[in-house]
Amino acid sequence: MPHRANPFAGVICPLIPLLLLFSSNGWTLPTQSFAVNAAIVNGCVVSGTNTGVYGTLDFGSLPAIGTYSANASLVQNATITLACTPGTALSMSINGGSHYASGSRNLQRTGGTNRVAYSLYSNAGLTTAIPVNQSVALSYSNANNIILPVYGHLQVTGVNTAGSYTDTLTVTLSW
């Protein structure tokens, strides 16, 4: 079988020096750069199960007769975690509760109207009160597990009707 010449050989071969000439003089594909950015903003998240119940402030069982005081600290629900971006300025406010009256937060006897007033504080020494619906700045050392500093104090005087006394508070976090 006779060998046939490539019909394009006569066209391509003379173009090779031109292609090399143009490629060395900047005849390349155009390129441009573009920026990639992200902004991470401060924020906080409450996660876990049963996030609607943050914890319990339990004064325990108290005698019905006498004059005494009781203190308690908020025990955070073990299934809840509060975390913030490190360095986030965090604050909380706590409402007056379900039985707020006469300028006081109150526990109210279940099925009755008897009340026992109590106060909230942001330190264990009970020197920094948490006013109703007022912002209180919080400090924390572990941004991945923030514990709200809530301490309670109640003063009981006289004779009180026996029963279970409760209140429900709402805490609002701001950052």
C-alpha positions, 0 to 999 in steps of 0.5 A, a space after each residue: 500500500 503506498 504511503 500517503 502524505 498528510 495533507 495538513 503537514 504542509 500547513 501545520 509545519 510552517 505554523 509551528 515557529 509562529 506558535 512558538 513566537 506568539 506564546 513567548 510574547 504573552 499570547 496566553 490565556 487571560 488570568 485574573 484573581 478573585 478574593 475569598 472572604 468570610 466574616 465570623 461574627 460574635 454569637 451564642 447558642 443554647 443547644 441540647 435536649 429540652 432547651 426550654 428548661 434551662 435549670 432549677 433554683 431549688 431552695 429545698 424543703 423548709 419548715 412551715 413555722 419560724 424565721 429563717 433564710 434559705 439560699 440556693 444556686 441555679 443548677 443548669 440542666 445537664 442536657 443543655 450547653 450554652 456556648 459563645 464565640 470567644 470574647 463575646 460580650 454576654 449579658 442576661 436579664 431575668 423577668 419577674 416570674 409568674 407571680 411577681 407582685 409588689 416589687 418582688 419575685 414570689 414563689 406561690 403555693 400550688 393550688 393556693 394564693 400563699 406567697 413567699 418572696 425571694 431575691 436573685 443575685 449574680 454572685 454567691 456572696 449575694 451582694 449583686 442583685 439581679 433586678 427585674 428585666 435589667 441587663 446584667 453583664 456576664 463573665 466566663 472563662 470557658 466559651 464552650 460551656 457557660 454557666 449562668 451565675 444565678 443565686 437565690 435568697 428567701 427570708 421566711 417569717 412566721 407561719 406559712 401554709 405547707 405545700 409546694 411553692 413554685 415560680 417560673 422565670 424567663 432568662 433572656 440572653 443578649 450579645 
